[in-house]
Amino acid sequence: MLKTPSEIWKFGQPVKQGEVVDYLNKLGVPFANEQELLATAVDPNVDFITLHSIQGVGGSYKFKRSLNAVIGTLEDKTGAHFSPTGVRDAQTHLGKEIFRVPADFSTLNEALAYLGPRSFNNVEIILEDGFEFTETVSLSYVDFSHLTISSEAEEVLVASSMKEGDRLFDVLGAAMPRLNTLINANGRISGGVNLRHGSTAFIYPGKGVKNCYGNGLLALGSTAYAQGAIFTGCAQVNTTGAGITSWGGAVFAEGADVSGSMYYGAQGAHGGYLSFKDGKANDCYRHAIRASDAGIVDADGAEAQNAGYCGFRSYEASILSAVGGNASGSLNGFMAYHGSTLNARQGIAENCGDSCIFAEGTSRVEAPNFNGSGAKIGLFASQASSINANEATITGCSEWGAGAERLSTINLAEAWMRQGQDDAPTDAAINGGSTMYVTSMTGGVGNYGTGNALATNTLSVRGVIYK
């Protein structure tokens, strides 16, 4: 005689998958259709049902989500939790359910497969000391945001079995678990947190993925909250990638750290938005902070020092705000190209290599109260671009203090532009029909190109310098 579910499973008693499958088989599994399966799931004589028992039925996503709710209700009623390897009673602390890997689940993927679809609230998965990532965590079209991944160790390693082309978290149209651990990729994996197709992620301050071969955090048409997160030492491929990239997505990473990237530090690209206020992107190989292809980046107060090519770069009709940003020690401090806008008000670019501010291709740089020094040229505007450097201070440049060419404009009212002990024509110079405003400026004026002195308030083929 067939036992009833209440006779088989007592409250809080471990339940093995085989017992459930055997029981459901005796009830007629596999079912003929979704309607029959759902009717059985809500039958008062059936206490448990699991997606493991309906593999191959081919139910719709909406239908399987309904079953998950049924599973959660039945588990609440019996006080037990079902998993592919049996039931494990959860530890509870302050209302939070706690599971451990590998003590409770042999792998993180196994834990997520069981815990993710169910209706638990405030669940923490703790990676025990010695745990290493050995496989990609793939998440698709399920909300895992009620889960938090933590660790006993300060850093969790990516195992040597994972290679440069692998991804760590590959998230497609899903809300990934909250990441509350710092992962060291050791120069492996092409992506730490890879978000696509409307995915979301939350990374706790001081946590993240560092030393990736490719991207640390990539939000492709997705949203990430990564305030104070760590994605340092990424893009070790050295030809592409970044610590943080918002590609047509939105990333909120105020105070985050992407220093030491071997390509880009942090970027908003292809319509992507990046909030990187007070962030750190020091010692990056190419560009530290970058807005590209109609991207929008807020990097006010950010550090972009010692960049191999450029500290703050706005490119291809992008907008970058770097009020109070520091690009000292970079080859180029602040650069705007091809119809872009860059706000460098109160910015700092000391001891740069080639330029402190560079604007080209109908671009605009706002730089009042800017401080720059030590470059070959302090301020350079070309191809109908403009720089507003009212009350700026530019000193110690080896070739030119400021140069405007090809119908460009620089405002140097009340600026300090004297590069040596005395005024010189190379302090502020124009060419190619350009315009310069030098009212109350300290420094000389001249011809950008020849270095010869020019008279002020006199229109010529060179342009005009108003004083």
C-alpha positions in Angstrom: 0.0 0.0 0.0 1.3 3.4 -1.0 2.3 5.6 2.0 1.0 9.1 2.2 3.5 12.0 2.1 2.9 12.7 5.8 3.9 9.2 6.6 7.1 9.4 4.5 8.3 12.9 5.4 8.0 14.1 9.0 8.4 17.8 9.9 12.1 18.8 9.6 13.1 15.3 8.5 15.7 15.0 5.7 14.2 14.1 2.3 16.2 12.5 -0.4 15.6 13.1 -4.1 15.0 9.4 -4.8 12.1 9.3 -2.3 10.4 12.2 -4.0 10.9 10.9 -7.5 9.7 7.4 -6.6 6.6 8.8 -5.0 5.8 11.0 -7.9 6.5 8.2 -10.4 3.8 6.1 -8.6 1.5 9.1 -9.1 2.1 9.0 -12.8 5.2 11.0 -13.6 6.0 12.0 -16.3 2.9 14.1 -16.7 1.0 14.5 -19.9 1.0 18.3 -19.9 1.6 21.4 -17.8 -2.0 21.6 -16.6 -1.9 18.1 -15.2 1.4 18.6 -13.6 0.3 21.9 -11.9 -2.9 20.2 -10.7 -0.9 17.5 -9.0 1.5 20.0 -7.5 -1.3 21.7 -5.6 -3.0 18.4 -4.7 -3.4 18.3 -0.9 -2.0 14.7 -0.9 1.3 15.9 -2.4 3.6 17.7 0.0 6.6 18.0 -2.2 7.4 18.6 -5.8 10.7 19.7 -7.4 11.9 20.8 -10.8 14.2 17.8 -10.8 11.2 15.6 -11.2 9.9 17.4 -14.2 13.0 17.6 -16.4 12.0 17.0 -20.0 8.5 18.2 -19.6 9.5 21.4 -21.3 7.3 23.8 -19.3 7.3 27.5 -20.0 9.5 29.9 -17.9 6.3 31.4 -16.3 5.0 28.0 -15.5 8.3 26.9 -13.8 8.3 30.1 -11.8 4.8 29.1 -10.5 6.1 25.7 -9.5 8.9 27.4 -7.6 6.4 29.2 -5.5 4.6 25.9 -4.8 7.8 24.3 -3.8 8.6 27.2 -1.4 5.1 26.9 0.2 5.4 23.1 0.7 8.9 23.5 2.1 7.7 26.0 4.6 4.9 23.7 5.6 7.2 20.7 6.2 10.1 22.6 7.7 12.6 20.8 5.4 14.6 22.0 2.4 15.1 19.9 -0.7 18.3 19.9 -2.8 19.7 17.6 -5.5 21.8 15.8 -2.9 19.3 15.7 0.0 18.0 18.1 2.6 20.2 20.2 4.8 18.8 22.2 7.7 19.8 25.8 7.3 21.7 27.6 10.0 19.9 30.8 11.1 21.3 34.0 12.5 19.3 37.2 12.9 16.7 36.0 10.5 19.2 35.0 7.8 19.5 31.5 6.5 23.2 30.4 6.1 24.6 27.7 3.9 28.2 26.8 3.4 30.3 25.6 0.4 31.5 22.9 0.4 30.1 21.8 3.7 26.4 22.0 2.6 26.8 22.1 -1.1 29.9 20.7 -2.9 30.0 23.7 -5.4 28.7 27.2 -5.6 26.8 26.3 -8.7 25.0 23.6 -6.9 24.1 26.0 -4.1 22.7 28.5 -6.5 20.8 25.9 -8.5 19.0 24.9 -5.3 18.6 28.2 -3.5 18.2 30.6 -6.4 14.8 29.7 -7.8 13.1 29.2 -4.4 11.3 31.8 -2.3 13.8 32.1 0.5 14.6 35.5 1.8 17.9 36.9 3.1 20.1 33.8 2.4 23.8 33.9 2.8 26.2 31.4 1.0 29.6 31.3 2.8 32.6 30.1 0.8 34.6 28.3 3.4 38.4 28.8 3.9 40.3 27.1 1.1 37.5 27.3 -1.4 38.6 28.2 -5.0 36.6 29.0 -8.1 37.0 26.1 -10.6 34.1 26.8 -12.9 32.0 29.6 -14.4 28.9 30.6 -12.5 26.3 31.0 -15.2 23.0 32.7 -14.2 20.1 33.2 -16.7 16.7 34.9 -16.3 16.3 34.2 -12.6 16.3 36.6 -9.7 19.2 35.6 -7.3 19.3 39.0 -5.5 17.9 37.5 -2.3 21.3 35.6 -2.0 24.6 37.0 -0.7 27.9 35.3 -1.5 30.4 35.8 1.4 33.6 34.1 2.4 35.6 33.2 5.4 38.9 34.2 3.8 39.7 37.8 3.0 40.4 36.8 -0.6 39.0 33.9 -2.6 41.3 32.6 -5.4 40.4 31.5 -8.9 42.0 28.1 -9.4 44.6 27.4 -12.1 42.2 25.2 -13.9 40.3 28.3 -15.1 41.9 29.9 -18.1 42.1 33.3 -19.8 39.0 32.8 -21.9 36.7 31.7 -19.0 34.3 34.0 -17.2 33.7 34.0 -13.5 30.1 35.3 -13.2 28.3 35.1 -16.5 24.9 36.7 -16.0 22.2 36.8 -18.7 19.0 38.7 -18.0 19.3 37.8 -14.3 19.8 39.5 -10.9 23.0 38.0 -9.6 23.6 37.3 -5.9 25.0 40.1 -3.9 28.8 39.8 -3.9 30.4 40.2 -0.4 33.8 38.8 -1.1 37.0 39.8 -2.8 38.1 37.4 -5.5 41.7 37.3 -6.8 41.7 36.0 -10.4 45.5 35.7 -10.5 45.7 36.9 -14.2 43.0 34.4 -15.3 39.4 34.7 -16.7 38.2 37.1 -19.4 35.5 38.6 -17.2 35.0 38.8 -13.5 31.4 40.0 -13.3 29.9 39.9 -16.8 26.3 41.3 -17.0 24.2 41.1 -20.2 20.7 41.8 -21.4 19.2 43.7 -18.5 21.1 42.0 -15.7 21.7 43.6 -12.3 24.5 43.2 -9.7 25.3 44.6 -6.2 28.9 44.4 -5.1 29.7 45.4 -1.5 32.4 48.1 -0.7 35.8 46.6 -0.5 34.7 43.6 -2.5 34.9 42.6 -6.2 37.2 40.8 -8.6 40.8 41.8 -9.0 43.7 40.8 -11.4 41.5 39.6 -14.2 43.0 38.8 -17.6 40.1 40.7 -19.1 37.3 42.9 -17.7 36.7 43.1 -14.0 33.1 44.4 -14.2 31.3 44.7 -17.5 27.7 45.9 -17.6 26.4 45.4 -21.2 23.0 46.9 -21.3 22.8 46.1 -17.6 23.0 47.8 -14.2 25.6 47.4 -11.4 25.9 48.9 -8.0 29.5 48.8 -7.0 30.1 51.7 -4.6 33.6 51.3 -3.1 34.2 48.1 -4.9 37.6 46.8 -5.9 38.4 45.8 -9.5 42.2 46.6 -9.5 44.9 45.1 -11.7 42.5 44.0 -14.5 42.8 43.9 -18.3 46.0 42.0 -18.1 45.5 41.0 -21.7 47.0 44.5 -22.3 45.1 45.2 -25.6 41.5 45.7 -24.4 39.3 45.6 -21.3 39.0 47.7 -18.2 38.5 47.4 -14.5 34.9 48.7 -14.8 33.0 49.2 -18.1 29.4 50.4 -18.6 28.7 49.5 -22.2 25.2 50.8 -22.9 24.4 50.2 -19.3 24.5 52.0 -15.9 27.2 51.5 -13.3 27.2 53.3 -9.9 30.7 52.9 -8.6 31.4 55.9 -6.5 34.6 55.5 -4.6 35.6 52.3 -6.4 39.2 51.4 -7.2 40.4 50.2 -10.6 44.0 51.2 -10.2 46.7 49.2 -11.9 44.7 48.3 -15.0 46.8 47.1 -17.9 44.5 49.0 -20.4 41.5 51.2 -19.3 40.7 51.9 -15.7 37.0 52.8 -15.8 34.8 53.7 -18.7 31.3 54.5 -19.9 31.0 53.6 -23.6 28.4 53.4 -26.3 25.7 55.3 -24.5 26.7 53.8 -21.1 26.5 55.8 -17.9 29.2 55.5 -15.2 29.2 57.2 -11.8 32.8 57.2 -10.6 32.9 60.1 -8.2 35.9 60.0 -5.8 37.0 56.8 -7.5 40.6 55.7 -8.0 42.1 54.8 -11.3 45.8 55.4 -10.7 48.7 53.7 -12.6 46.7 52.5 -15.5 48.5 51.5 -18.7 46.5 53.5 -21.2 43.5 55.6 -20.2 42.5 55.9 -16.6 39.0 57.2 -16.8 37.2 57.3 -20.2 33.9 58.3 -21.8 33.6 57.0 -25.3 31.0 56.9 -28.1 28.2 59.0 -26.5 29.1 57.7 -23.0 28.5 59.7 -19.9 30.9 59.6 -17.0 30.7 61.5 -13.7 34.3 61.3 -12.2 34.2 64.4 -10.0 37.0 64.2 -7.4 38.5 61.1 -9.0 42.1 60.1 -9.1 43.7 59.3 -12.5 47.4 59.7 -11.8 50.3 58.2 -13.7 48.3 57.1 -16.7 50.3 55.7 -19.5 48.5 57.8 -22.1 45.6 59.9 -20.6 44.1 60.5 -17.2 40.7 61.7 -18.2 39.5 61.2 -21.8 36.2 62.1 -23.4 35.9 60.7 -26.9 33.4 60.6 -29.8 30.6 62.9 -28.7 30.8 61.9 -25.0 30.5 63.8 -21.7 32.9 63.5 -18.9 32.7 65.5 -15.7 36.0 65.5 -13.7 35.6 68.5 -11.4 38.5 68.4 -9.0 40.0 65.4 -10.7 43.7 64.7 -10.4 45.7 63.4 -13.5 49.1 64.3 -12.2 52.0 62.3 -13.6 50.1 61.1 -16.7 51.4 61.5 -20.2 48.3 63.6 -21.0 46.1 64.9 -18.2 42.7 65.8 -19.7 41.7 65.1 -23.3 38.5 65.8 -25.3 38.1 64.5 -28.9 35.6 64.6 -31.7 32.7 66.6 -30.5 33.1 65.7 -26.8 32.7 67.7 -23.6 35.0 67.5 -20.5 34.6 69.5 -17.3 38.0 69.9 -15.7 37.1 72.7 -13.3 39.6 72.9 -10.4 41.4 69.9 -12.0 45.0 69.1 -11.4 47.6 67.8 -13.9 51.0 68.4 -12.5 54.2 66.9 -14.0 52.5 65.6 -17.1 54.5 64.5 -20.2 52.9 65.8 -23.4 49.9 68.0 -22.3 47.8 69.1 -19.4 44.6 69.7 -21.4 44.1 68.7 -25.0 40.9 69.5 -27.0 40.4 68.6 -30.7 37.6 68.2 -33.2 35.0 70.7 -32.1 35.4 69.6 -28.5 34.9 71.7 -25.4 36.8 71.7 -22.1 35.7 73.7 -19.1 38.8 74.4 -16.9 38.5 77.5 -14.6 40.8 77.4 -11.6 42.7 74.5 -13.3 46.3 73.8 -12.2 48.8 72.2 -14.6 52.6 72.0 -14.9 55.6 70.3 -16.4 54.2 69.2 -19.8 55.5 70.0 -23.3 52.3 72.1 -23.7 49.9 73.2 -21.0 46.7 73.9 -22.9 46.1 72.9 -26.6 43.0 73.5 -28.7 42.7 72.5 -32.3 40.0 72.1 -35.1 37.4 74.5 -33.8 37.6 73.4 -30.2 37.5 75.6 -27.1 39.0 75.7 -23.6 37.8 77.9 -20.9 40.7 78.3 -18.5 39.7 81.4 -16.6 41.9 81.9 -13.6 43.9 78.7 -14.4 47.6 78.3 -13.4 49.9 76.7 -16.0 53.7 76.6 -15.2 56.9 74.9 -16.1 55.9 73.7 -19.6 58.9 73.1 -21.8 57.5 74.2 -25.2 54.2 76.1 -24.9 52.0 77.4 -22.2 48.9 77.5 -24.3 48.3 77.0 -28.1 45.1 77.5 -30.1 45.0 76.6 -33.8 42.6 75.9 -36.7 39.7 78.2 -35.6 39.9 77.3 -31.9 39.3 79.4 -28.8 41.0 79.6 -25.4 39.9 81.9 -22.6 42.8 82.8 -20.3 41.3 85.8 -18.5 43.1 86.2 -15.1 45.1 83.1 -15.7 48.8 82.7 -14.8 50.6 81.5 -18.0 54.2 82.6 -17.5 56.4 79.6 -18.1 59.7 81.1 -17.2 61.0 84.1 -15.2 59.7 86.6 -17.8 56.8 86.9 -20.2 57.5 85.1 -23.5 55.6 84.7 -26.8 55.3 81.0 -26.1 53.3 81.5 -23.0 50.0 81.9 -24.9 50.0 81.6 -28.7 47.5 81.3 -31.7 47.5 80.3 -35.3 45.1 79.4 -38.1 42.3 81.9 -37.4 42.0 81.2 -33.7 40.9 83.4 -30.8 42.4 83.9 -27.4 41.2 86.1 -24.5 44.0 87.2 -22.2 42.5 90.0 -20.1 44.5 90.3 -16.8 46.5 87.2 -17.8 50.1 86.9 -16.6 52.4 85.9 -19.5 53.3 86.8 -23.0 51.5 86.2 -26.3 52.7 85.1 -29.7 52.4 83.1 -32.9 51.8 79.4 -32.3 54.3 77.8 -34.7 57.0 80.4 -35.1 57.1 81.6 -31.5 57.2 85.2 -32.6 55.4 87.9 -30.6 52.0 89.1 -31.7 50.2 92.3 -31.1 46.9 92.1 -29.1 43.6 93.3 -30.4 44.8 93.0 -34.0 43.1 90.7 -36.5 45.3 88.7 -38.8 45.4 85.4 -40.6 46.7 84.0 -37.3 43.5 85.1 -35.6 43.1 87.6 -32.8 44.2 87.9 -29.2 41.9 90.1 -27.1 43.2 91.9 -24.2 
